[in-house]
Amino acid sequence: MTLLAQPNDRSCDRLGITASRRLGGAVVRNRAKRRLREIFRRHQQEACTQRLDFVAIPKRESILAPFAAIEADFRAAVDRLRARR
């Protein structure tokens, strides 16, 4: 997945997801978005000093990937983005 981040002035992180038709049909796109929202929800409570707006763009590989693999990729991407800021 591609994950973009921008600082925000809110009290929490926020997530936006864009899933184009190239990813697949409506069922596939919605499943990818549900999985990303659940991963974000699970890790949202982690303490951090910077608040970011994230935009996630799922890739075709994430359709068949296990949930744990997507979660690990998401966490690694978030950690890299937080380290840059």
PDB file of N, CA, C and O in Angstrom:
ATOM      1  N   MET A   1       0.836  -1.167   0.000  1.00  0.00           N
ATOM      2  CA  MET A   1       0.000   0.000   0.000  1.00  0.00           C
ATOM      3  C   MET A   1       0.882   1.232   0.000  1.00  0.00           C
ATOM      4  O   MET A   1       2.051   1.188   0.384  1.00  0.00           O
ATOM      5  N   THR A   2       0.303   2.312  -0.433  1.00  0.00           N
ATOM      6  CA  THR A   2       0.964   3.601  -0.361  1.00  0.00           C
ATOM      7  C   THR A   2       0.305   4.371   0.767  1.00  0.00           C
ATOM      8  O   THR A   2      -0.921   4.419   0.866  1.00  0.00           O
ATOM      9  N   LEU A   3       1.122   4.970   1.615  1.00  0.00           N
ATOM     10  CA  LEU A   3       0.596   5.720   2.749  1.00  0.00           C
ATOM     11  C   LEU A   3       1.227   7.103   2.744  1.00  0.00           C
ATOM     12  O   LEU A   3       2.449   7.244   2.759  1.00  0.00           O
ATOM     13  N   LEU A   4       0.374   8.119   2.721  1.00  0.00           N
ATOM     14  CA  LEU A   4       0.815   9.510   2.751  1.00  0.00           C
ATOM     15  C   LEU A   4       0.398  10.117   4.078  1.00  0.00           C
ATOM     16  O   LEU A   4      -0.576   9.674   4.688  1.00  0.00           O
ATOM     17  N   ALA A   5       1.130  11.130   4.530  1.00  0.00           N
ATOM     18  CA  ALA A   5       0.793  11.756   5.814  1.00  0.00           C
ATOM     19  C   ALA A   5       1.030  13.251   5.743  1.00  0.00           C
ATOM     20  O   ALA A   5       1.916  13.734   5.038  1.00  0.00           O
ATOM     21  N   GLN A   6       0.216  13.961   6.489  1.00  0.00           N
ATOM     22  CA  GLN A   6       0.301  15.408   6.605  1.00  0.00           C
ATOM     23  C   GLN A   6      -0.020  15.778   8.051  1.00  0.00           C
ATOM     24  O   GLN A   6      -0.959  15.216   8.615  1.00  0.00           O
ATOM     25  N   PRO A   7       0.712  16.695   8.673  1.00  0.00           N
ATOM     26  CA  PRO A   7       0.385  17.089  10.051  1.00  0.00           C
ATOM     27  C   PRO A   7      -1.003  17.731  10.123  1.00  0.00           C
ATOM     28  O   PRO A   7      -1.438  18.389   9.177  1.00  0.00           O
ATOM     29  N   ASN A   8      -1.685  17.537  11.238  1.00  0.00           N
ATOM     30  CA  ASN A   8      -2.966  18.197  11.447  1.00  0.00           C
ATOM     31  C   ASN A   8      -2.968  18.878  12.807  1.00  0.00           C
ATOM     32  O   ASN A   8      -2.085  18.633  13.629  1.00  0.00           O
ATOM     33  N   ASP A   9      -3.948  19.724  13.044  1.00  0.00           N
ATOM     34  CA  ASP A   9      -4.032  20.430  14.314  1.00  0.00           C
ATOM     35  C   ASP A   9      -5.152  19.881  15.190  1.00  0.00           C
ATOM     36  O   ASP A   9      -5.608  20.554  16.114  1.00  0.00           O
ATOM     37  N   ARG A  10      -5.587  18.680  14.905  1.00  0.00           N
ATOM     38  CA  ARG A  10      -6.634  18.026  15.687  1.00  0.00           C
ATOM     39  C   ARG A  10      -6.023  17.314  16.883  1.00  0.00           C
ATOM     40  O   ARG A  10      -4.805  17.313  17.062  1.00  0.00           O
ATOM     41  N   SER A  11      -6.868  16.714  17.694  1.00  0.00           N
ATOM     42  CA  SER A  11      -6.371  16.006  18.877  1.00  0.00           C
ATOM     43  C   SER A  11      -6.122  14.522  18.605  1.00  0.00           C
ATOM     44  O   SER A  11      -5.750  13.781  19.515  1.00  0.00           O
ATOM     45  N   CYS A  12      -6.325  14.083  17.364  1.00  0.00           N
ATOM     46  CA  CYS A  12      -6.134  12.672  17.042  1.00  0.00           C
ATOM     47  C   CYS A  12      -5.706  12.514  15.585  1.00  0.00           C
ATOM     48  O   CYS A  12      -5.830  13.433  14.775  1.00  0.00           O
ATOM     49  N   ASP A  13      -5.201  11.327  15.280  1.00  0.00           N
ATOM     50  CA  ASP A  13      -4.881  10.989  13.896  1.00  0.00           C
ATOM     51  C   ASP A  13      -6.166  10.741  13.132  1.00  0.00           C
ATOM     52  O   ASP A  13      -7.182  10.357  13.712  1.00  0.00           O
ATOM     53  N   ARG A  14      -6.116  10.963  11.815  1.00  0.00           N
ATOM     54  CA  ARG A  14      -7.271  10.679  10.967  1.00  0.00           C
ATOM     55  C   ARG A  14      -6.809   9.861   9.765  1.00  0.00           C
ATOM     56  O   ARG A  14      -5.645   9.915   9.368  1.00  0.00           O
ATOM     57  N   LEU A  15      -7.742   9.104   9.196  1.00  0.00           N
ATOM     58  CA  LEU A  15      -7.427   8.230   8.071  1.00  0.00           C
ATOM     59  C   LEU A  15      -8.390   8.495   6.928  1.00  0.00           C
ATOM     60  O   LEU A  15      -9.601   8.593   7.130  1.00  0.00           O
ATOM     61  N   GLY A  16      -7.845   8.608   5.736  1.00  0.00           N
ATOM     62  CA  GLY A  16      -8.628   8.665   4.511  1.00  0.00           C
ATOM     63  C   GLY A  16      -8.161   7.538   3.615  1.00  0.00           C
ATOM     64  O   GLY A  16      -6.970   7.226   3.579  1.00  0.00           O
ATOM     65  N   ILE A  17      -9.076   6.928   2.895  1.00  0.00           N
ATOM     66  CA  ILE A  17      -8.720   5.798   2.035  1.00  0.00           C
ATOM     67  C   ILE A  17      -9.248   6.070   0.632  1.00  0.00           C
ATOM     68  O   ILE A  17     -10.407   6.447   0.460  1.00  0.00           O
ATOM     69  N   THR A  18      -8.400   5.877  -0.362  1.00  0.00           N
ATOM     70  CA  THR A  18      -8.834   5.980  -1.747  1.00  0.00           C
ATOM     71  C   THR A  18      -8.603   4.633  -2.404  1.00  0.00           C
ATOM     72  O   THR A  18      -7.484   4.121  -2.417  1.00  0.00           O
ATOM     73  N   ALA A  19      -9.653   4.070  -2.941  1.00  0.00           N
ATOM     74  CA  ALA A  19      -9.570   2.781  -3.626  1.00  0.00           C
ATOM     75  C   ALA A  19     -10.234   2.950  -4.987  1.00  0.00           C
ATOM     76  O   ALA A  19     -11.458   3.038  -5.081  1.00  0.00           O
ATOM     77  N   SER A  20      -9.431   2.993  -6.029  1.00  0.00           N
ATOM     78  CA  SER A  20      -9.960   3.226  -7.363  1.00  0.00           C
ATOM     79  C   SER A  20     -10.494   1.929  -7.974  1.00  0.00           C
ATOM     80  O   SER A  20     -10.300   0.846  -7.422  1.00  0.00           O
ATOM     81  N   ARG A  21     -11.150   2.051  -9.089  1.00  0.00           N
ATOM     82  CA  ARG A  21     -11.702   0.875  -9.769  1.00  0.00           C
ATOM     83  C   ARG A  21     -10.626  -0.075 -10.265  1.00  0.00           C
ATOM     84  O   ARG A  21     -10.895  -1.252 -10.508  1.00  0.00           O
ATOM     85  N   ARG A  22      -9.417   0.426 -10.415  1.00  0.00           N
ATOM     86  CA  ARG A  22      -8.324  -0.453 -10.846  1.00  0.00           C
ATOM     87  C   ARG A  22      -8.053  -1.545  -9.821  1.00  0.00           C
ATOM     88  O   ARG A  22      -7.511  -2.599 -10.155  1.00  0.00           O
ATOM     89  N   LEU A  23      -8.429  -1.289  -8.577  1.00  0.00           N
ATOM     90  CA  LEU A  23      -8.242  -2.276  -7.523  1.00  0.00           C
ATOM     91  C   LEU A  23      -9.160  -3.471  -7.724  1.00  0.00           C
ATOM     92  O   LEU A  23      -8.777  -4.607  -7.447  1.00  0.00           O
ATOM     93  N   GLY A  24     -10.370  -3.214  -8.204  1.00  0.00           N
ATOM     94  CA  GLY A  24     -11.339  -4.284  -8.416  1.00  0.00           C
ATOM     95  C   GLY A  24     -12.750  -3.742  -8.326  1.00  0.00           C
ATOM     96  O   GLY A  24     -12.967  -2.531  -8.330  1.00  0.00           O
ATOM     97  N   GLY A  25     -13.696  -4.645  -8.245  1.00  0.00           N
ATOM     98  CA  GLY A  25     -15.094  -4.260  -8.136  1.00  0.00           C
ATOM     99  C   GLY A  25     -15.415  -3.687  -6.768  1.00  0.00           C
ATOM    100  O   GLY A  25     -14.547  -3.591  -5.900  1.00  0.00           O
ATOM    101  N   ALA A  26     -16.661  -3.309  -6.588  1.00  0.00           N
ATOM    102  CA  ALA A  26     -17.086  -2.667  -5.344  1.00  0.00           C
ATOM    103  C   ALA A  26     -16.841  -3.551  -4.126  1.00  0.00           C
ATOM    104  O   ALA A  26     -16.435  -3.056  -3.074  1.00  0.00           O
ATOM    105  N   VAL A  27     -17.079  -4.836  -4.254  1.00  0.00           N
ATOM    106  CA  VAL A  27     -16.886  -5.752  -3.130  1.00  0.00           C
ATOM    107  C   VAL A  27     -15.411  -5.784  -2.717  1.00  0.00           C
ATOM    108  O   VAL A  27     -15.090  -5.753  -1.529  1.00  0.00           O
ATOM    109  N   VAL A  28     -14.541  -5.844  -3.687  1.00  0.00           N
ATOM    110  CA  VAL A  28     -13.099  -5.888  -3.418  1.00  0.00           C
ATOM    111  C   VAL A  28     -12.635  -4.573  -2.804  1.00  0.00           C
ATOM    112  O   VAL A  28     -11.884  -4.573  -1.828  1.00  0.00           O
ATOM    113  N   ARG A  29     -13.076  -3.455  -3.370  1.00  0.00           N
ATOM    114  CA  ARG A  29     -12.676  -2.145  -2.838  1.00  0.00           C
ATOM    115  C   ARG A  29     -13.158  -1.962  -1.407  1.00  0.00           C
ATOM    116  O   ARG A  29     -12.410  -1.484  -0.554  1.00  0.00           O
ATOM    117  N   ASN A  30     -14.399  -2.338  -1.141  1.00  0.00           N
ATOM    118  CA  ASN A  30     -14.940  -2.185   0.210  1.00  0.00           C
ATOM    119  C   ASN A  30     -14.223  -3.078   1.213  1.00  0.00           C
ATOM    120  O   ASN A  30     -14.000  -2.669   2.352  1.00  0.00           O
ATOM    121  N   ARG A  31     -13.861  -4.284   0.809  1.00  0.00           N
ATOM    122  CA  ARG A  31     -13.121  -5.179   1.710  1.00  0.00           C
ATOM    123  C   ARG A  31     -11.758  -4.586   2.053  1.00  0.00           C
ATOM    124  O   ARG A  31     -11.333  -4.615   3.207  1.00  0.00           O
ATOM    125  N   ALA A  32     -11.078  -4.048   1.044  1.00  0.00           N
ATOM    126  CA  ALA A  32      -9.774  -3.430   1.281  1.00  0.00           C
ATOM    127  C   ALA A  32      -9.908  -2.246   2.237  1.00  0.00           C
ATOM    128  O   ALA A  32      -9.071  -2.067   3.121  1.00  0.00           O
ATOM    129  N   LYS A  33     -10.947  -1.444   2.066  1.00  0.00           N
ATOM    130  CA  LYS A  33     -11.150  -0.290   2.949  1.00  0.00           C
ATOM    131  C   LYS A  33     -11.505  -0.727   4.365  1.00  0.00           C
ATOM    132  O   LYS A  33     -11.026  -0.136   5.333  1.00  0.00           O
ATOM    133  N   ARG A  34     -12.339  -1.757   4.495  1.00  0.00           N
ATOM    134  CA  ARG A  34     -12.688  -2.254   5.835  1.00  0.00           C
ATOM    135  C   ARG A  34     -11.458  -2.747   6.573  1.00  0.00           C
ATOM    136  O   ARG A  34     -11.298  -2.483   7.764  1.00  0.00           O
ATOM    137  N   ARG A  35     -10.591  -3.460   5.876  1.00  0.00           N
ATOM    138  CA  ARG A  35      -9.389  -3.983   6.504  1.00  0.00           C
ATOM    139  C   ARG A  35      -8.474  -2.849   6.966  1.00  0.00           C
ATOM    140  O   ARG A  35      -7.937  -2.900   8.073  1.00  0.00           O
ATOM    141  N   LEU A  36      -8.296  -1.836   6.134  1.00  0.00           N
ATOM    142  CA  LEU A  36      -7.443  -0.710   6.516  1.00  0.00           C
ATOM    143  C   LEU A  36      -8.030   0.074   7.682  1.00  0.00           C
ATOM    144  O   LEU A  36      -7.295   0.497   8.574  1.00  0.00           O
ATOM    145  N   ARG A  37      -9.338   0.272   7.686  1.00  0.00           N
ATOM    146  CA  ARG A  37      -9.966   0.981   8.806  1.00  0.00           C
ATOM    147  C   ARG A  37      -9.792   0.219  10.111  1.00  0.00           C
ATOM    148  O   ARG A  37      -9.564   0.831  11.154  1.00  0.00           O
ATOM    149  N   GLU A  38      -9.896  -1.111  10.070  1.00  0.00           N
ATOM    150  CA  GLU A  38      -9.724  -1.921  11.272  1.00  0.00           C
ATOM    151  C   GLU A  38      -8.281  -1.842  11.780  1.00  0.00           C
ATOM    152  O   GLU A  38      -8.052  -1.736  12.985  1.00  0.00           O
ATOM    153  N   ILE A  39      -7.326  -1.893  10.878  1.00  0.00           N
ATOM    154  CA  ILE A  39      -5.921  -1.778  11.279  1.00  0.00           C
ATOM    155  C   ILE A  39      -5.676  -0.415  11.913  1.00  0.00           C
ATOM    156  O   ILE A  39      -5.017  -0.323  12.948  1.00  0.00           O
ATOM    157  N   PHE A  40      -6.194   0.627  11.311  1.00  0.00           N
ATOM    158  CA  PHE A  40      -6.031   1.976  11.865  1.00  0.00           C
ATOM    159  C   PHE A  40      -6.686   2.069  13.237  1.00  0.00           C
ATOM    160  O   PHE A  40      -6.108   2.649  14.156  1.00  0.00           O
ATOM    161  N   ARG A  41      -7.868   1.513  13.386  1.00  0.00           N
ATOM    162  CA  ARG A  41      -8.579   1.555  14.663  1.00  0.00           C
ATOM    163  C   ARG A  41      -7.780   0.857  15.761  1.00  0.00           C
ATOM    164  O   ARG A  41      -7.707   1.349  16.887  1.00  0.00           O
ATOM    165  N   ARG A  42      -7.182  -0.289  15.433  1.00  0.00           N
ATOM    166  CA  ARG A  42      -6.411  -1.051  16.424  1.00  0.00           C
ATOM    167  C   ARG A  42      -5.194  -0.289  16.932  1.00  0.00           C
ATOM    168  O   ARG A  42      -4.798  -0.450  18.087  1.00  0.00           O
ATOM    169  N   HIS A  43      -4.603   0.532  16.084  1.00  0.00           N
ATOM    170  CA  HIS A  43      -3.356   1.200  16.444  1.00  0.00           C
ATOM    171  C   HIS A  43      -3.535   2.688  16.709  1.00  0.00           C
ATOM    172  O   HIS A  43      -2.552   3.401  16.911  1.00  0.00           O
ATOM    173  N   GLN A  44      -4.747   3.157  16.711  1.00  0.00           N
ATOM    174  CA  GLN A  44      -5.002   4.582  16.884  1.00  0.00           C
ATOM    175  C   GLN A  44      -4.709   5.063  18.295  1.00  0.00           C
ATOM    176  O   GLN A  44      -4.365   6.231  18.475  1.00  0.00           O
ATOM    177  N   GLN A  45      -4.831   4.225  19.279  1.00  0.00           N
ATOM    178  CA  GLN A  45      -4.680   4.633  20.674  1.00  0.00           C
ATOM    179  C   GLN A  45      -3.230   4.755  21.119  1.00  0.00           C
ATOM    180  O   GLN A  45      -2.971   5.159  22.253  1.00  0.00           O
ATOM    181  N   GLU A  46      -2.282   4.416  20.258  1.00  0.00           N
ATOM    182  CA  GLU A  46      -0.877   4.509  20.631  1.00  0.00           C
ATOM    183  C   GLU A  46      -0.504   5.957  20.890  1.00  0.00           C
ATOM    184  O   GLU A  46      -0.871   6.850  20.126  1.00  0.00           O
ATOM    185  N   ALA A  47       0.225   6.182  21.967  1.00  0.00           N
ATOM    186  CA  ALA A  47       0.609   7.538  22.337  1.00  0.00           C
ATOM    187  C   ALA A  47       1.652   8.084  21.367  1.00  0.00           C
ATOM    188  O   ALA A  47       2.639   7.419  21.052  1.00  0.00           O
ATOM    189  N   CYS A  48       1.413   9.293  20.906  1.00  0.00           N
ATOM    190  CA  CYS A  48       2.391   9.963  20.052  1.00  0.00           C
ATOM    191  C   CYS A  48       2.216  11.469  20.215  1.00  0.00           C
ATOM    192  O   CYS A  48       1.135  11.948  20.557  1.00  0.00           O
ATOM    193  N   THR A  49       3.281  12.196  19.968  1.00  0.00           N
ATOM    194  CA  THR A  49       3.237  13.636  20.162  1.00  0.00           C
ATOM    195  C   THR A  49       2.741  14.355  18.913  1.00  0.00           C
ATOM    196  O   THR A  49       2.172  15.442  19.015  1.00  0.00           O
ATOM    197  N   GLN A  50       2.945  13.772  17.747  1.00  0.00           N
ATOM    198  CA  GLN A  50       2.516  14.412  16.514  1.00  0.00           C
ATOM    199  C   GLN A  50       1.236  13.780  16.007  1.00  0.00           C
ATOM    200  O   GLN A  50       1.096  12.557  16.010  1.00  0.00           O
ATOM    201  N   ARG A  51       0.325  14.590  15.583  1.00  0.00           N
ATOM    202  CA  ARG A  51      -0.937  14.104  15.026  1.00  0.00           C
ATOM    203  C   ARG A  51      -0.900  14.286  13.519  1.00  0.00           C
ATOM    204  O   ARG A  51      -0.547  15.352  13.012  1.00  0.00           O
ATOM    205  N   LEU A  52      -1.269  13.227  12.813  1.00  0.00           N
ATOM    206  CA  LEU A  52      -1.173  13.237  11.363  1.00  0.00           C
ATOM    207  C   LEU A  52      -2.492  12.849  10.716  1.00  0.00           C
ATOM    208  O   LEU A  52      -3.298  12.121  11.296  1.00  0.00           O
ATOM    209  N   ASP A  53      -2.697  13.348   9.502  1.00  0.00           N
ATOM    210  CA  ASP A  53      -3.761  12.882   8.629  1.00  0.00           C
ATOM    211  C   ASP A  53      -3.111  11.892   7.671  1.00  0.00           C
ATOM    212  O   ASP A  53      -2.146  12.235   6.988  1.00  0.00           O
ATOM    213  N   PHE A  54      -3.624  10.681   7.613  1.00  0.00           N
ATOM    214  CA  PHE A  54      -3.089   9.654   6.725  1.00  0.00           C
ATOM    215  C   PHE A  54      -4.030   9.442   5.560  1.00  0.00           C
ATOM    216  O   PHE A  54      -5.250   9.500   5.715  1.00  0.00           O
ATOM    217  N   VAL A  55      -3.457   9.193   4.385  1.00  0.00           N
ATOM    218  CA  VAL A  55      -4.222   8.779   3.216  1.00  0.00           C
ATOM    219  C   VAL A  55      -3.619   7.460   2.759  1.00  0.00           C
ATOM    220  O   VAL A  55      -2.440   7.394   2.410  1.00  0.00           O
ATOM    221  N   ALA A  56      -4.432   6.411   2.764  1.00  0.00           N
ATOM    222  CA  ALA A  56      -3.974   5.077   2.375  1.00  0.00           C
ATOM    223  C   ALA A  56      -4.510   4.748   0.989  1.00  0.00           C
ATOM    224  O   ALA A  56      -5.685   4.969   0.694  1.00  0.00           O
ATOM    225  N   ILE A  57      -3.633   4.218   0.146  1.00  0.00           N
ATOM    226  CA  ILE A  57      -4.012   3.789  -1.193  1.00  0.00           C
ATOM    227  C   ILE A  57      -3.666   2.307  -1.299  1.00  0.00           C
ATOM    228  O   ILE A  57      -2.498   1.961  -1.477  1.00  0.00           O
ATOM    229  N   PRO A  58      -4.664   1.424  -1.193  1.00  0.00           N
ATOM    230  CA  PRO A  58      -4.379  -0.014  -1.254  1.00  0.00           C
ATOM    231  C   PRO A  58      -3.953  -0.444  -2.655  1.00  0.00           C
ATOM    232  O   PRO A  58      -4.382   0.141  -3.649  1.00  0.00           O
ATOM    233  N   LYS A  59      -3.118  -1.456  -2.724  1.00  0.00           N
ATOM    234  CA  LYS A  59      -2.639  -2.017  -3.989  1.00  0.00           C
ATOM    235  C   LYS A  59      -3.292  -3.377  -4.223  1.00  0.00           C
ATOM    236  O   LYS A  59      -3.861  -3.965  -3.303  1.00  0.00           O
ATOM    237  N   ARG A  60      -3.210  -3.860  -5.425  1.00  0.00           N
ATOM    238  CA  ARG A  60      -3.820  -5.151  -5.783  1.00  0.00           C
ATOM    239  C   ARG A  60      -3.290  -6.307  -4.939  1.00  0.00           C
ATOM    240  O   ARG A  60      -4.021  -7.255  -4.652  1.00  0.00           O
ATOM    241  N   GLU A  61      -2.043  -6.230  -4.547  1.00  0.00           N
ATOM    242  CA  GLU A  61      -1.440  -7.305  -3.756  1.00  0.00           C
ATOM    243  C   GLU A  61      -2.125  -7.461  -2.405  1.00  0.00           C
ATOM    244  O   GLU A  61      -2.100  -8.543  -1.818  1.00  0.00           O
ATOM    245  N   SER A  62      -2.732  -6.394  -1.910  1.00  0.00           N
ATOM    246  CA  SER A  62      -3.367  -6.453  -0.592  1.00  0.00           C
ATOM    247  C   SER A  62      -4.695  -7.202  -0.607  1.00  0.00           C
ATOM    248  O   SER A  62      -5.233  -7.527   0.451  1.00  0.00           O
ATOM    249  N   ILE A  63      -5.219  -7.473  -1.775  1.00  0.00           N
ATOM    250  CA  ILE A  63      -6.502  -8.177  -1.876  1.00  0.00           C
ATOM    251  C   ILE A  63      -6.384  -9.590  -1.327  1.00  0.00           C
ATOM    252  O   ILE A  63      -7.253 -10.043  -0.581  1.00  0.00           O
ATOM    253  N   LEU A  64      -5.325 -10.283  -1.688  1.00  0.00           N
ATOM    254  CA  LEU A  64      -5.151 -11.679  -1.287  1.00  0.00           C
ATOM    255  C   LEU A  64      -4.195 -11.848  -0.105  1.00  0.00           C
ATOM    256  O   LEU A  64      -4.026 -12.956   0.405  1.00  0.00           O
ATOM    257  N   ALA A  65      -3.575 -10.757   0.328  1.00  0.00           N
ATOM    258  CA  ALA A  65      -2.602 -10.845   1.417  1.00  0.00           C
ATOM    259  C   ALA A  65      -3.298 -11.117   2.747  1.00  0.00           C
ATOM    260  O   ALA A  65      -4.418 -10.653   2.962  1.00  0.00           O
ATOM    261  N   PRO A  66      -2.655 -11.857   3.636  1.00  0.00           N
ATOM    262  CA  PRO A  66      -3.227 -12.082   4.967  1.00  0.00           C
ATOM    263  C   PRO A  66      -3.307 -10.768   5.751  1.00  0.00           C
ATOM    264  O   PRO A  66      -2.523  -9.844   5.536  1.00  0.00           O
ATOM    265  N   PHE A  67      -4.261 -10.717   6.649  1.00  0.00           N
ATOM    266  CA  PHE A  67      -4.487  -9.516   7.455  1.00  0.00           C
ATOM    267  C   PHE A  67      -3.227  -9.120   8.210  1.00  0.00           C
ATOM    268  O   PHE A  67      -2.901  -7.935   8.283  1.00  0.00           O
ATOM    269  N   ALA A  68      -2.519 -10.081   8.768  1.00  0.00           N
ATOM    270  CA  ALA A  68      -1.305  -9.797   9.546  1.00  0.00           C
ATOM    271  C   ALA A  68      -0.231  -9.137   8.682  1.00  0.00           C
ATOM    272  O   ALA A  68       0.491  -8.261   9.158  1.00  0.00           O
ATOM    273  N   ALA A  69      -0.118  -9.542   7.437  1.00  0.00           N
ATOM    274  CA  ALA A  69       0.883  -8.944   6.547  1.00  0.00           C
ATOM    275  C   ALA A  69       0.530  -7.499   6.226  1.00  0.00           C
ATOM    276  O   ALA A  69       1.411  -6.640   6.192  1.00  0.00           O
ATOM    277  N   ILE A  70      -0.736  -7.224   5.991  1.00  0.00           N
ATOM    278  CA  ILE A  70      -1.171  -5.855   5.715  1.00  0.00           C
ATOM    279  C   ILE A  70      -0.959  -4.987   6.946  1.00  0.00           C
ATOM    280  O   ILE A  70      -0.527  -3.839   6.844  1.00  0.00           O
ATOM    281  N   GLU A  71      -1.270  -5.550   8.114  1.00  0.00           N
ATOM    282  CA  GLU A  71      -1.092  -4.819   9.361  1.00  0.00           C
ATOM    283  C   GLU A  71       0.381  -4.473   9.584  1.00  0.00           C
ATOM    284  O   GLU A  71       0.701  -3.360  10.001  1.00  0.00           O
ATOM    285  N   ALA A  72       1.262  -5.409   9.313  1.00  0.00           N
ATOM    286  CA  ALA A  72       2.698  -5.165   9.486  1.00  0.00           C
ATOM    287  C   ALA A  72       3.181  -4.085   8.512  1.00  0.00           C
ATOM    288  O   ALA A  72       3.971  -3.220   8.891  1.00  0.00           O
ATOM    289  N   ASP A  73       2.711  -4.131   7.266  1.00  0.00           N
ATOM    290  CA  ASP A  73       3.080  -3.111   6.292  1.00  0.00           C
ATOM    291  C   ASP A  73       2.575  -1.732   6.719  1.00  0.00           C
ATOM    292  O   ASP A  73       3.286  -0.735   6.594  1.00  0.00           O
ATOM    293  N   PHE A  74       1.355  -1.687   7.219  1.00  0.00           N
ATOM    294  CA  PHE A  74       0.781  -0.420   7.663  1.00  0.00           C
ATOM    295  C   PHE A  74       1.584   0.161   8.820  1.00  0.00           C
ATOM    296  O   PHE A  74       1.920   1.345   8.817  1.00  0.00           O
ATOM    297  N   ARG A  75       1.891  -0.685   9.816  1.00  0.00           N
ATOM    298  CA  ARG A  75       2.660  -0.223  10.979  1.00  0.00           C
ATOM    299  C   ARG A  75       4.040   0.269  10.560  1.00  0.00           C
ATOM    300  O   ARG A  75       4.504   1.299  11.051  1.00  0.00           O
ATOM    301  N   ALA A  76       4.699  -0.453   9.659  1.00  0.00           N
ATOM    302  CA  ALA A  76       6.025  -0.042   9.202  1.00  0.00           C
ATOM    303  C   ALA A  76       5.949   1.300   8.471  1.00  0.00           C
ATOM    304  O   ALA A  76       6.813   2.156   8.661  1.00  0.00           O
ATOM    305  N   ALA A  77       4.938   1.485   7.649  1.00  0.00           N
ATOM    306  CA  ALA A  77       4.781   2.740   6.912  1.00  0.00           C
ATOM    307  C   ALA A  77       4.506   3.895   7.871  1.00  0.00           C
ATOM    308  O   ALA A  77       5.060   4.981   7.706  1.00  0.00           O
ATOM    309  N   VAL A  78       3.657   3.670   8.870  1.00  0.00           N
ATOM    310  CA  VAL A  78       3.360   4.720   9.855  1.00  0.00           C
ATOM    311  C   VAL A  78       4.628   5.078  10.631  1.00  0.00           C
ATOM    312  O   VAL A  78       4.905   6.256  10.854  1.00  0.00           O
ATOM    313  N   ASP A  79       5.379   4.090  11.034  1.00  0.00           N
ATOM    314  CA  ASP A  79       6.614   4.344  11.784  1.00  0.00           C
ATOM    315  C   ASP A  79       7.606   5.157  10.951  1.00  0.00           C
ATOM    316  O   ASP A  79       8.244   6.075  11.467  1.00  0.00           O
ATOM    317  N   ARG A  80       7.738   4.821   9.659  1.00  0.00           N
ATOM    318  CA  ARG A  80       8.638   5.579   8.772  1.00  0.00           C
ATOM    319  C   ARG A  80       8.168   7.023   8.634  1.00  0.00           C
ATOM    320  O   ARG A  80       8.976   7.951   8.686  1.00  0.00           O
ATOM    321  N   LEU A  81       6.853   7.214   8.457  1.00  0.00           N
ATOM    322  CA  LEU A  81       6.327   8.571   8.290  1.00  0.00           C
ATOM    323  C   LEU A  81       6.500   9.402   9.564  1.00  0.00           C
ATOM    324  O   LEU A  81       6.815  10.590   9.491  1.00  0.00           O
ATOM    325  N   ARG A  82       6.297   8.789  10.712  1.00  0.00           N
ATOM    326  CA  ARG A  82       6.469   9.514  11.982  1.00  0.00           C
ATOM    327  C   ARG A  82       7.940   9.868  12.215  1.00  0.00           C
ATOM    328  O   ARG A  82       8.243  10.918  12.782  1.00  0.00           O
ATOM    329  N   ALA A  83       8.848   9.000  11.783  1.00  0.00           N
ATOM    330  CA  ALA A  83      10.275   9.269  11.946  1.00  0.00           C
ATOM    331  C   ALA A  83      10.712  10.443  11.079  1.00  0.00           C
ATOM    332  O   ALA A  83      11.607  11.194  11.466  1.00  0.00           O
ATOM    333  N   ARG A  84      10.102  10.609   9.928  1.00  0.00           N
ATOM    334  CA  ARG A  84      10.444  11.714   9.021  1.00  0.00           C
ATOM    335  C   ARG A  84       9.991  13.058   9.577  1.00  0.00           C
ATOM    336  O   ARG A  84      10.626  14.083   9.328  1.00  0.00           O
ATOM    337  N   ARG A  85       8.919  13.056  10.314  1.00  0.00           N
ATOM    338  CA  ARG A  85       8.336  14.331  10.790  1.00  0.00           C
ATOM    339  C   ARG A  85       9.053  14.805  11.982  1.00  0.00           C
ATOM    340  O   ARG A  85       8.716  15.855  12.529  1.00  0.00           O
TER     341      ARG A  85
END
